[in-house]
Amino acid sequence: MARVLRAAGASIAGLFCRLQTPVPKVRTFSTSLPFHQVAGPVWNLERLNHIAVAVPDLEKAKAFYKNVLGAQVGEMVHLPEHGVSVVFVSLRNTKMELLHPLGNDSPIAGFLQKNKAGGIHHICIEVDNINAAMMDLKEKKIRILSKEPKIGAHGKPVIFLHPNDCGGVLVELEEA
């Protein structure tokens, strides 16, 4: 019995020592400027506009959201300048954009080659001034994937930010 109590005491003491061991620091995501040094409000982020999901079969995905989940689903729109066909699924607080390649040169075709079942492709956040956002982000060394804004699926100017500069997320900014 004494041996059992000594073993239990040693086990608890070992656990207590491990609990007192400092936890290693976790590296956090940061941009080139600390948060307290961010430039004044030249432009502002607005609401989340949509989350884009690349799908291998647009009709099947459209039917799932409409017929199975009961969501309000829009009509298919072809955007040749972006190389995609899109369908928007309206939700109470945002939208989902279902993306499907339009032609073999589509960036979505490459995404689907790597992700056969599809998946989240990007998030879209509205900004109040796309040109001011572009200038400010360039100064902060955030890479923008085009020289100028393009007209997006909502008929408004959009830009995409490089995922390596945005914590691994492809971010689309759309002028509100």
Steps between C-alpha positions, in 0.01 A plus 500: 500500500785737585652436156169584331470826695863595420440426129179703499675787680786494248251499213312800643829681570608441139169633372529805726852571365374475141218741580753755628716469186467816291308457177705584189399818321278457199593696189221729396407642161604860450523747217795728440355757744402430861131563568570813704691652204232449234446809287198724554160413353562565130259214427284271711407135501130442477300176527583149386349482153538130424696181539591341168494122460646330194279211385565228241130486398318833514152361429537235771625757754219741407241223547648404839472851645156558348327161536671348804580805714216720375720802424415775256721427198562738210549432133830399343708792374799458267796731565745439214739775622546299823478157335209384718131429510339599829179444692425697816329339798335763719514453874359720773833664587712452185525307175686200366641513151514164325786510247553273202767528228406669177758358258826315557698816584283575801682537834216292645592210269843489662347520846267208423788292362661525845168473690284250307197538727523881500527721805524853634686713246491855643318745721371835379490805724354834398703821523377856469775609256677236291761739355600635842514143631730399211742789559508441876548124468782545247675733747461227763666250261183293453505351149200561277441246223411757232628843405151652498161403643283280279122502492373209709183291504299781665604755237734674746881539502690217671861407577655184640774498764776240492420216746860490628455857625160427658559205730452243222160634394423638154321826581283685251419864573190643335403865498173542691 
